[in-house]
Amino acid sequence: MRTPEPLTLQSARLRLEPLTADHASALEACAGDGQLWNIRVTSVPAPGEMAAYIGAALASQRAGHMLPFVVRDAASSAIVGTTRYHDIVAAIDRLEIGYTWYAQSWQRTHVNTGAKLLLLQHAFDTLGAQLVGWRTDNFNFASQRAIERLGAKKDGVLRHHAPRRDGTVRDTVMYSVAAGEWPEVRSHLEHQLARHA
């Protein structure tokens, strides 16, 4: 698998652009749309924490195991959220998609499906990934439904796996799409986007 490097991924309706420190105020506004930091089962930064959140993402990018993006609506040019590749293991052709969150007003629109289609296309068709994974909190049922709507398969649950911000420890639900499943998943996502058009 080729090592993911910063680039822009684009469709007619979305642009995924490399995350930079200059995106902090726009992402603060996205998080404020719905006060997303109050959702216990996500990792959306609270007010005043965005610069550190971006700094940690960029440090992980430099270390070679993350590639973060901002998600921009093409029609309005508004930044509507963020997502990234993470847990990149080029030696076994595997990466995960996560740290995904969108302003509340853009949730349940074409944005998540469109962004995932761009990321999956790049991962499988350009980078040569053999497996793309997702992980989410066992109580984040909205995230689980969104991942399942993409066509990902549930791999299982890692119990007592990761700390939450409030000090509790979550179980982590794991999902994936394998390279052999990608053509069918791509058709499914294209169909879903056509319904949103």
C-alpha positions in Angstrom: 0.0 0.0 0.0 1.2 3.5 -0.8 1.7 5.7 2.2 -1.2 8.3 2.3 0.1 11.9 1.8 -1.8 15.2 2.1 -4.0 15.9 -0.9 -7.4 17.2 -1.8 -10.2 14.8 -2.7 -13.1 16.3 -4.6 -16.5 15.5 -6.0 -19.2 17.7 -7.5 -20.6 18.4 -4.0 -17.7 18.1 -1.5 -14.0 18.9 -1.1 -11.8 17.1 1.5 -8.8 19.3 2.1 -5.7 18.8 4.2 -6.4 20.0 7.8 -4.2 23.0 8.9 -4.0 25.2 11.9 -5.8 27.9 9.9 -9.0 25.8 10.1 -9.4 26.2 13.8 -12.1 28.9 13.8 -14.2 27.2 11.1 -14.1 23.9 13.0 -14.9 25.8 16.3 -18.1 27.1 14.5 -18.9 23.5 13.3 -18.6 22.1 16.8 -20.7 25.0 18.1 -23.5 24.0 15.7 -25.2 21.6 18.1 -22.7 21.9 20.9 -21.2 18.6 19.8 -18.6 18.5 22.6 -21.5 17.7 25.0 -22.1 14.3 23.3 -20.4 12.0 25.7 -19.6 9.3 23.2 -17.6 11.5 20.8 -14.3 13.2 20.9 -15.3 16.6 19.5 -13.2 19.3 21.2 -14.8 21.7 23.6 -14.5 25.5 23.1 -10.9 26.6 23.4 -9.6 23.1 22.6 -9.6 23.2 18.8 -6.0 24.4 18.3 -4.7 21.5 20.5 -7.0 19.1 18.7 -5.6 20.1 15.3 -2.0 20.2 16.7 -2.4 16.6 17.9 -3.8 15.5 14.5 -0.9 17.2 12.6 1.7 15.6 15.0 0.1 12.2 14.2 0.3 13.1 10.5 4.0 13.8 10.8 4.5 10.5 12.6 2.9 8.7 9.7 -0.2 7.2 11.2 -2.9 9.8 10.4 -4.0 11.9 7.5 -6.6 14.5 8.6 -9.0 16.5 6.4 -11.6 19.3 6.7 -14.8 18.7 4.8 -16.0 21.6 2.7 -19.4 21.9 1.0 -18.6 22.7 -2.7 -21.6 24.9 -3.4 -21.2 27.2 -0.4 -17.5 26.7 0.3 -18.4 26.3 4.0 -16.4 24.0 6.1 -18.9 21.5 7.6 -16.7 19.2 9.6 -13.6 17.0 9.7 -12.5 13.4 9.1 -9.3 11.5 8.7 -7.4 8.3 7.9 -5.9 6.9 11.1 -4.2 3.8 12.3 -2.4 3.6 9.0 -0.4 0.4 8.7 1.1 0.4 5.2 3.0 -2.9 5.8 -0.3 -4.8 5.9 -2.3 -2.5 3.5 -4.7 -1.4 6.3 -6.0 1.9 7.5 -9.1 3.2 9.3 -11.4 6.2 8.8 -12.5 8.1 11.8 -12.4 11.2 14.0 -15.4 12.2 11.9 -17.8 14.8 13.0 -20.0 17.4 11.2 -21.9 20.5 12.3 -25.4 19.4 13.4 -27.1 21.2 10.5 -25.1 19.0 8.0 -25.8 15.7 9.7 -28.1 13.3 7.9 -27.4 15.0 4.5 -25.2 13.8 1.6 -22.1 14.9 3.4 -21.1 11.7 5.3 -21.9 9.4 2.4 -20.1 11.6 0.0 -17.0 12.0 2.2 -16.8 8.3 2.8 -17.1 7.5 -0.9 -14.1 9.9 -1.6 -12.0 8.4 1.2 -12.8 4.8 0.2 -12.1 5.4 -3.5 -8.7 6.9 -2.6 -7.9 4.1 -0.1 -8.8 1.2 -2.4 -8.2 2.5 -5.9 -5.1 4.7 -5.4 -3.4 3.7 -2.2 -4.0 -0.1 -2.7 -5.6 -0.7 0.7 -6.8 -4.3 1.3 -9.0 -3.3 4.3 -10.5 -0.1 5.6 -11.8 -0.1 9.2 -13.9 2.0 11.5 -14.3 2.0 15.3 -16.9 3.7 17.5 -18.1 3.8 21.1 -20.4 1.0 22.0 -23.0 3.6 23.1 -22.7 5.7 20.0 -25.6 4.1 18.2 -25.9 7.0 15.7 -22.3 6.3 14.6 -22.9 2.6 14.4 -26.0 3.1 12.2 -24.1 5.5 9.9 -21.2 3.0 9.5 -23.6 0.2 8.8 -25.4 2.3 6.2 -22.1 2.6 4.3 -22.1 -1.2 3.9 -19.3 -2.0 6.4 -19.3 -5.3 8.2 -19.3 -5.5 12.0 -16.1 -7.3 13.0 -16.8 -7.4 16.8 -16.4 -5.5 20.0 -13.1 -4.8 21.9 -14.2 -4.7 25.6 -12.8 -2.2 28.0 -10.8 -0.7 25.2 -10.4 3.1 25.4 -10.9 6.0 27.8 -13.7 8.5 27.3 -13.2 12.2 28.2 -15.4 11.7 31.3 -13.0 9.1 32.8 -15.1 6.1 32.0 -13.8 3.3 29.8 -15.7 2.4 26.6 -16.1 -0.8 24.7 -15.2 -0.2 21.0 -17.3 -1.6 18.1 -15.1 -2.4 15.1 -16.2 -2.5 11.4 -14.5 -2.9 8.1 -14.7 -3.2 4.3 -12.3 -5.5 2.5 -11.0 -4.8 -1.0 -13.1 -7.6 -2.5 -16.2 -6.0 -1.1 -15.4 -2.5 -2.4 -17.1 -2.7 -5.8 -20.4 -3.6 -4.2 -20.0 -0.9 -1.5 -19.1 1.7 -4.1 -22.3 0.9 -6.1 -24.3 1.1 -2.8 -22.8 4.5 -1.9 -23.3 5.9 -5.4 -27.0 4.8 -5.2 -27.3 6.5 -1.8 -25.9 9.7 -3.1 -28.2 9.7 -6.2 -31.1 9.5 -3.8 -29.8 12.7 -2.0 -29.4 14.6 -5.3 
